Amino acid sequence: MKVMLVNGSPHKEGCTYTALKEVEIALNKNGIDTEIFWIGTKPISGCIGCRSCAFHKKCVFDDVVNEFVDKAEKADGFVFGTPVHYAAMSGSLTSFMDRAFYSSSCSGRNVFAHKPAAGICSARRSGTTVTYDQLNKYFGINQMPIISSRYWNMVHGNTKEEVLEDKEGMQVMRILGNNMAYFLKCIEAGREKGIKLTKEEDITLTNFIRL
């Protein structure tokens, strides 16, 4: 089993990475393989709604998003981490997740569906809860079980050294990793017992305005 941990910060080994690393350590101790995927600092375009992904089975902008989606197909769970920028996810991660999740769904690949996910956020002071809510919306619309911890998944600090001093936040990260590992093992045990997902229904779309 493998979990991909996505670092949505422009800083490769800063505060967000420090929190993700604590989750990774807990996962590894539970026998779960991991990979930290940094989205980098190159510009990431937002989704333009062209729906080319429905025909090409990937986003028309062939960049780090498509690289990630290909890797995500083989992953069993996900943790998405972001710094808080103006009480929201980083702009790069917002564009990244918009395109990754939309292209996966629109193309019919559905690389995220039914796989457990968690979002974590890092801030100097505030804006964390609304950012946490923003992250979870991607999981809820894709039938992904949301993994929680003893508190909301956040750490505080302006540097990675300060994050390490957030003892409660770091504990939250460890518990999150343990909970993710437990859930993945439950899924594996269910498969071994022959428990299958219920049959998917065809999508029904209802517009709010009718002519």
Buried (B, 14 or more C-beta within 10 A) or exposed (E): BBBBBBBBBBBEBBBBBBBBBBBBBBBBEBEBEBEBBBBBEEEBBEBEEEBBBEEEBBBBBEBBBBEBBEBBEEBBBBBBBBBBBEEBBBBBBBBBBBBBBBBBBBBEBBBBEEBBBBBBBBBBEEBBBEBBEBBBEBBEEBEBBEBBBEEBBBBBBEEBEBBBEBEEBBBBBBBBBBBBBEBBBEBEEEEEEEEEEEEEEEEEEEEEEEE
